[in-house]
Amino acid sequence: MAKSWDSTGKFNREAFLWDDNPQRRFLADMVANAILAAVKPRTGLNALEIGCGTGLVSLAIAPETNKLTAIDTSMEMLEILKLKAENTGIANITTCCSDLESYSEKSVPPEKFGLIYCSMALHHIEDTRGCIGILSRILSPGGIIAIADLEAEDGFFHDDPAEKVHHGFEREWLAELFRLNGLRETSYNRIHVICKTNREGRNAEYPVFLVTASHDV
Protein backbone atom coordinates (compact mmCIF):
# COMPACT_ATOMS: atom_id res chain seq x y z
CA MET A 1 0.00 0.00 0.00
CA ALA A 2 1.30 3.45 -0.94
CA LYS A 3 0.97 5.06 2.46
CA SER A 4 2.85 8.25 3.31
CA TRP A 5 4.75 8.54 6.54
CA ASP A 6 2.99 10.80 9.01
CA SER A 7 4.59 14.07 7.92
CA THR A 8 1.34 15.97 7.38
CA GLY A 9 1.72 18.02 10.57
CA LYS A 10 5.22 19.12 9.59
CA PHE A 11 4.12 20.30 6.15
CA ASN A 12 1.05 22.04 7.55
CA ARG A 13 3.29 24.00 9.93
CA GLU A 14 5.75 24.92 7.20
CA ALA A 15 3.24 25.73 4.45
CA PHE A 16 3.03 29.50 4.98
CA LEU A 17 6.80 29.99 4.62
CA TRP A 18 7.44 27.16 2.14
CA ASP A 19 7.87 29.38 -0.91
CA ASP A 20 10.30 31.72 0.87
CA ASN A 21 13.20 29.35 0.22
CA PRO A 22 14.91 30.51 -3.02
CA GLN A 23 16.70 27.19 -3.50
CA ARG A 24 13.36 25.39 -3.32
CA ARG A 25 11.84 27.70 -5.92
CA PHE A 26 14.84 27.27 -8.21
CA LEU A 27 14.65 23.48 -7.95
CA ALA A 28 10.93 23.57 -8.75
CA ASP A 29 11.66 25.57 -11.90
CA MET A 30 14.33 23.06 -12.93
CA VAL A 31 11.95 20.14 -12.36
CA ALA A 32 9.06 21.76 -14.23
CA ASN A 33 11.25 22.62 -17.22
CA ALA A 34 12.74 19.12 -17.28
CA ILE A 35 9.29 17.49 -17.16
CA LEU A 36 7.96 19.68 -19.97
CA ALA A 37 11.03 18.95 -22.10
CA ALA A 38 10.74 15.19 -21.51
CA VAL A 39 6.97 14.89 -21.90
CA LYS A 40 6.17 17.54 -24.55
CA PRO A 41 2.52 17.86 -23.41
CA ARG A 42 -0.16 17.59 -26.05
CA THR A 43 -3.59 19.17 -26.28
CA GLY A 44 -6.14 17.43 -24.07
CA LEU A 45 -3.59 15.96 -21.64
CA ASN A 46 -4.94 15.18 -18.17
CA ALA A 47 -2.20 15.20 -15.52
CA LEU A 48 -1.84 14.13 -11.90
CA GLU A 49 0.74 15.47 -9.44
CA ILE A 50 1.55 13.49 -6.30
CA GLY A 51 2.66 15.58 -3.32
CA CYS A 52 2.04 18.93 -5.00
CA GLY A 53 2.78 21.08 -1.94
CA THR A 54 2.15 24.77 -2.60
CA GLY A 55 2.14 24.25 -6.34
CA LEU A 56 5.62 25.43 -7.26
CA VAL A 57 5.70 22.83 -10.04
CA SER A 58 1.93 22.60 -10.58
CA LEU A 59 1.56 26.20 -11.69
CA ALA A 60 4.16 25.72 -14.42
CA ILE A 61 2.72 22.43 -15.70
CA ALA A 62 -1.01 23.24 -15.54
CA PRO A 63 -1.12 25.72 -18.47
CA GLU A 64 0.23 22.94 -20.74
CA THR A 65 -2.55 20.51 -19.80
CA ASN A 66 -6.29 20.14 -20.18
CA LYS A 67 -6.71 19.39 -16.47
CA LEU A 68 -4.30 18.95 -13.59
CA THR A 69 -5.30 17.06 -10.46
CA ALA A 70 -2.99 17.96 -7.58
CA ILE A 71 -3.01 15.82 -4.44
CA ASP A 72 -1.22 16.32 -1.15
CA THR A 73 -1.74 15.22 2.45
CA SER A 74 -1.34 18.81 3.72
CA MET A 75 -4.50 20.91 3.57
CA GLU A 76 -2.50 24.06 4.39
CA MET A 77 -0.26 23.50 1.37
CA LEU A 78 -3.30 22.97 -0.86
CA GLU A 79 -4.95 26.16 0.37
CA ILE A 80 -1.87 28.14 -0.68
CA LEU A 81 -1.87 26.41 -4.07
CA LYS A 82 -5.52 27.27 -4.62
CA LEU A 83 -4.90 30.92 -3.70
CA LYS A 84 -1.92 31.17 -6.05
CA ALA A 85 -3.92 29.58 -8.88
CA GLU A 86 -6.72 32.08 -8.37
CA ASN A 87 -4.31 35.01 -8.30
CA THR A 88 -2.62 33.92 -11.53
CA GLY A 89 -5.84 33.05 -13.37
CA ILE A 90 -5.06 29.34 -13.71
CA ALA A 91 -8.44 27.62 -13.58
CA ASN A 92 -7.73 24.01 -14.59
CA ILE A 93 -6.22 22.75 -11.30
CA THR A 94 -8.31 20.49 -9.06
CA THR A 95 -6.91 19.79 -5.59
CA CYS A 96 -7.48 16.79 -3.34
CA CYS A 97 -6.28 16.37 0.25
CA SER A 98 -5.35 12.70 0.30
CA ASP A 99 -2.53 10.20 0.12
CA LEU A 100 -2.16 8.27 -3.12
CA GLU A 101 -3.79 5.10 -1.84
CA SER A 102 -6.89 6.86 -0.52
CA TYR A 103 -7.14 8.96 -3.66
CA SER A 104 -7.07 5.92 -5.95
CA GLU A 105 -9.68 4.13 -3.84
CA LYS A 106 -12.05 7.08 -4.25
CA SER A 107 -12.10 6.61 -8.03
CA VAL A 108 -14.10 3.60 -9.20
CA PRO A 109 -12.97 2.89 -11.82
CA PRO A 110 -9.76 4.91 -11.33
CA GLU A 111 -9.36 7.95 -13.54
CA LYS A 112 -6.58 7.57 -16.09
CA PHE A 113 -3.90 10.19 -16.66
CA GLY A 114 -1.60 10.86 -19.59
CA LEU A 115 1.01 12.39 -17.28
CA ILE A 116 1.67 11.49 -13.65
CA TYR A 117 4.53 13.24 -11.94
CA CYS A 118 6.02 14.13 -8.58
CA SER A 119 8.83 16.38 -7.41
CA MET A 120 10.82 15.51 -4.29
CA ALA A 121 7.82 13.57 -2.98
CA LEU A 122 8.64 9.91 -3.57
CA HIS A 123 11.20 9.77 -0.76
CA HIS A 124 8.42 10.83 1.63
CA ILE A 125 6.19 7.89 0.64
CA GLU A 126 6.82 4.86 2.84
CA ASP A 127 5.64 2.19 0.41
CA THR A 128 7.55 2.96 -2.77
CA ARG A 129 6.61 -0.37 -4.36
CA GLY A 130 2.92 0.17 -3.68
CA CYS A 131 3.14 3.72 -5.01
CA ILE A 132 4.61 2.68 -8.36
CA GLY A 133 2.03 -0.11 -8.57
CA ILE A 134 -0.84 2.36 -8.19
CA LEU A 135 0.69 4.80 -10.66
CA SER A 136 1.04 2.06 -13.27
CA ARG A 137 -2.66 1.24 -12.94
CA ILE A 138 -3.91 4.80 -13.37
CA LEU A 139 -1.56 5.72 -16.23
CA SER A 140 -3.25 5.99 -19.61
CA PRO A 141 -1.96 3.89 -22.52
CA GLY A 142 0.91 5.87 -24.01
CA GLY A 143 1.12 8.04 -20.89
CA ILE A 144 4.25 9.03 -19.00
CA ILE A 145 5.28 8.86 -15.36
CA ALA A 146 7.91 11.47 -14.43
CA ILE A 147 9.64 11.35 -11.05
CA ALA A 148 12.12 13.92 -9.79
CA ASP A 149 13.91 13.00 -6.59
CA LEU A 150 17.24 12.53 -4.85
CA GLU A 151 19.85 10.10 -5.99
CA ALA A 152 20.89 7.72 -3.22
CA GLU A 153 22.41 9.94 -0.52
CA ASP A 154 24.37 9.70 2.73
CA GLY A 155 21.35 9.98 5.02
CA PHE A 156 22.15 13.52 6.13
CA PHE A 157 20.21 15.53 3.54
CA HIS A 158 17.25 16.15 5.85
CA ASP A 159 17.94 18.39 8.83
CA ASP A 160 15.70 16.45 11.20
CA PRO A 161 17.22 13.01 11.92
CA ALA A 162 13.84 11.77 13.19
CA GLU A 163 12.08 12.52 9.90
CA LYS A 164 10.97 9.31 8.22
CA VAL A 165 12.21 9.38 4.63
CA HIS A 166 14.00 7.24 2.09
CA HIS A 167 17.58 8.40 1.56
CA GLY A 168 17.23 8.80 -2.18
CA PHE A 169 17.01 6.08 -4.81
CA GLU A 170 19.32 4.00 -6.98
CA ARG A 171 18.52 4.14 -10.69
CA GLU A 172 18.76 0.38 -11.12
CA TRP A 173 16.37 -0.25 -8.23
CA LEU A 174 13.74 2.07 -9.71
CA ALA A 175 14.15 0.54 -13.17
CA GLU A 176 13.51 -2.91 -11.73
CA LEU A 177 10.47 -1.62 -9.85
CA PHE A 178 9.11 -0.17 -13.08
CA ARG A 179 9.70 -3.50 -14.84
CA LEU A 180 7.82 -5.42 -12.18
CA ASN A 181 4.81 -3.15 -12.77
CA GLY A 182 4.77 -3.39 -16.55
CA LEU A 183 6.64 -0.14 -17.09
CA ARG A 184 9.95 0.68 -18.71
CA GLU A 185 12.34 3.53 -18.10
CA THR A 186 12.32 5.90 -21.09
CA SER A 187 14.80 8.51 -19.86
CA TYR A 188 17.00 9.30 -16.89
CA ASN A 189 18.89 12.55 -16.36
CA ARG A 190 20.55 14.37 -13.50
CA ILE A 191 18.81 17.76 -13.63
CA HIS A 192 20.18 19.59 -10.61
CA VAL A 193 22.59 19.36 -7.69
CA ILE A 194 21.56 20.74 -4.30
CA CYS A 195 24.54 22.17 -2.43
CA LYS A 196 23.98 22.56 1.28
CA THR A 197 25.57 22.30 4.69
CA ASN A 198 24.09 19.09 6.03
CA ARG A 199 23.26 18.36 9.64
CA GLU A 200 26.78 17.00 10.18
CA GLY A 201 28.08 20.47 9.35
CA ARG A 202 29.64 19.31 6.07
CA ASN A 203 29.24 21.07 2.74
CA ALA A 204 27.73 18.36 0.58
CA GLU A 205 26.23 17.90 -2.87
CA TYR A 206 22.95 16.07 -3.38
CA PRO A 207 22.09 15.32 -7.04
CA VAL A 208 18.48 15.32 -8.20
CA PHE A 209 17.34 13.10 -11.09
CA LEU A 210 14.35 13.05 -13.39
CA VAL A 211 13.30 9.60 -14.55
CA THR A 212 10.45 8.92 -16.94
CA ALA A 213 8.66 5.65 -17.57
CA SER A 214 5.78 4.37 -19.68
CA HIS A 215 3.89 1.12 -20.19
CA ASP A 216 6.06 -1.57 -21.72
CA VAL A 217 4.10 -2.35 -24.89
NORMOSUL-V967957 format. One record per run of one state. SS is the DSSP state (hx for helix, st for strand, lp for the rest). FROM is the first residue (numbers start at 0). LEN is the number of residues. Records with the same first field share a line. If there is no record, write none. Layout:
SS=FROM-LEN + FROM-LEN
This chain:
lp=0-3 + 4-3 + 20-1 + 39-6 + 50-7 + 64-2 + 72-2 + 88-4 + 97-2 + 106-6 + 119-2 + 125-2 + 151-17 + 169-1 + 180-2 + 197-5 + 215-2
st=3-1 + 45-5 + 66-6 + 92-5 + 112-7 + 124-1 + 138-13 + 168-1 + 182-15 + 202-13
hx=7-13 + 21-18 + 57-7 + 74-14 + 99-7 + 121-3 + 127-11 + 170-10
